[in-house]
Amino acid sequence: MKESIDQAKKVLKDWKGDSYTCGEDVLEVTGKYVRLYGDKVTLVVTELGQVWIEKFLERVKSSLKVKGVVFEMINGARPNAPLEDVYRISLQVARSKSNVIVALGGGSTIDASKAAAVLNTYSPAEVMEILGTGVCEADSIEPYFGTGLVTKMKEKTGRPVLPVVAVQTAASSGAHLTKYSNITDPVTGQKKLIVDEAIVPPASVFDFKITLDSPISLTLDGGLDGIAHAWEVFMGASGPAYEKVKEVAQLGIRLVVYGLQKIKKDKRDLEGRIALGLGTDLGGYSIMLGGTSGPHLGSFSLIDILTHGRACALLNPYYTVLFAPVIQAQLKTVGAIFKETGYIKEEIKNLSGKKLGLAVANGMIAFAKDLNFPTTLKEAGATQKHIERMLTAAKNPQLKMKLQNMPTPMDAEMGDVDRLMKPVLEAAFTGDLSLIP
């Protein structure tokens, strides 16, 4: 596994260069990064006041003080980055007149900080003029949901987004490396997405030792999210980008599966934690090379019953069967990983078509069961209303990119959501793979 770990470090270095530092005992680099962008910081801290974050927070604070950076601390975001946390963070940043945000936390705190940075960069009047937004929504985050709208604001105004230096504390979403910000409306229970190169943190840090005492549930959720990122992008890969996506996704999935197997035996296994951190980082790299699709789209409607990682892990096997005829090479690649780690018992070398898809899907389900994850929506507590919510969300134009990212793109206006997605979700509800067209 050392070879895979070394390869992952090289791949990440080639991608991010000197703008990203990961490894062990690396938090002290935070101050150096911050000083490149400003000297007045809003330090957004996950679970501020909790014992587990204190020693890491002290090291980050010390790194800022050494570089002469003035900072104010505020609490980070709750799980799934609720809208009200985005607005609270945005208000505090505006009040303090900070020129940098430092987000010390997992995906939710980093995503909320990215969104808050956008709100602190552009005025409602500019949003109305450039994006054509009505006065009622111009001062909210709503106009930015979708793809490339922040970049449009950046280009028209000539102002980049307020910089966010992301200090990751959880091996999961890769939020510290990516162009995504997932924000949840707690009233509707629906998660929405900003997808934009303009919100990629210009500098980021991940000290894998932070994760040694992470709750096992959070660890498992994050690992499965990383696999979902890599696998969904790999399923949809084609053309000149295929080989690069394959390299990143294959390596990432192998590291996550290996890491979770080690951590399951010993939650403080450092090699397992490093493998998991690098693997989920490569999941983040994957979603910069391509986009996630059906499972991620469905997860946005399940936040009241499932964590994001579990929702994606649950749905992925079912979409794997749907797309099997057009992802044969990808199935062979990832199937080999689940075969070598003991989750696929049958010989898959001579399988093809839907049979190969079923074998790999069952391997994914066996892996989820080994982690004590639910493998059907019914088992997870979903109802038919959740299926209806997922189908409705799939027809929302703001989430259209998820349909387009599929190996065989779906068109909601042509009835594909009801014709293809609905039976997949019904299969996921019951566990009956034969329902999938």
C-alpha positions, 0 to 999 in steps of 0.5 A: 500500500505504500506504493499507492500512498506515494503515488497519491501524494505525487498525483496531488502535488502535480495537481495543486503544486505549492497551494496545498499542503497535506501530511502529518503535523503540517498545520503550522503552514496555515499562517504562511498561506494566509499572509499571501492574501491578507492580514485580517481574518475571520477564523471559522471553526467547526464545533468551536468550544469542543475539546477535540478541536482545541489543540488543533485550533491553538496550532492554527492560531499560533501560526497566524500570530507568528505571521502578524495576522489579526483574527476573530473566531466564530463558530462553523456550520452545522452538518449539510451547511444550512442557509442560516449558517451561511448568512450568519458567517457572512454577517460576521465576515462583513462586520469584521471587514476581514480580507481573508476567511480561514475555514477550519472544519469539514465539508460543511464549514468549508462550503458555508465559508465559500458561500459566505465569501461570495456574499461578501464580494458582490453587492445586490445591485451588481447581482441584479444587473449582471445575473438579472436577479429580482430585488427579492433574491439579489442579497441572498445566495439563491442567484449563485446556485448552478454552474459558473454564475460566480465566475460571471460576476467575477468577470463582469466586476473584475473582482475575485471572490474573497479568499478562503484558506481551507484547513480540512479536518475530515477525510470526506468531501474534498471541499478544501480542494474543489469548486463545489459548495453544497448548501441546504434549505432546512425548510424544504429539506433540499440541498442545492449546489454552487459549481464554480472554479471561482470558489476554489480555495486558493490555498488549503491544508490537511493534517491527517493526524486530526482525523485519528480521533474522528468518530467512526460514523463520520469516518465511514461517511466520509470514506464512502463520499470519497468513493462516490466522487471517484466512481460517479465521475469515472462512470461518466468519463470518456474521450481524452480525459478518460485515462486521467480520470481512470488513474485518479479514480482507481487510485482513490477508490483503492486507498479508501477501501484499504483505509476503511478496512484498516480503520475498522480494525483500529480507528487510530491506525495512522496508515489507514488514516493517511490512506483514507485522507489521500483517497478522499482527496483524490475523490475531490480531484475526480470531481474537478475532472468531471461531475457526479451524477444520479447518486449525488443528486438523489442524496440531496433529497435524503438529508433528513434520514441519511448523511451524505456519504451514506446516501451516495453509497446506498444509491451507487450500486443501483445506478451502476446496474443502470449504466452497466452496458456503457461502462464495461471498462470502468466496471472491470477496473473497479470490480478488480478492487472489490474482488481483491479486497474480498467483496466480490467472490465470483470470477468477473474476468469473463463477465460482461453486460448487465451481469458484470454490472450486477457483480460489481453492484453486489460487491459494493453492497457487500462492502456497505454491509461490512461497514454496517451501512443500510443498503436499501432506502426502506432500511434507511427509513425512506418513504415514497415521499422521498422518492417523489422528492428525488424525482422532483429535484431531478427536474429542477433546472439548477441541478440539470448538470447531474443529469448531463454528467451521467454515462448516458445523459438524461433529459428531464423534458424528454421523460427520462427521469420517470422512464429511467430514474424512477425504476432505479429508485424503486429498486433502491427502495426494495433492494430488487436489482431486477427492477432496473431497466 
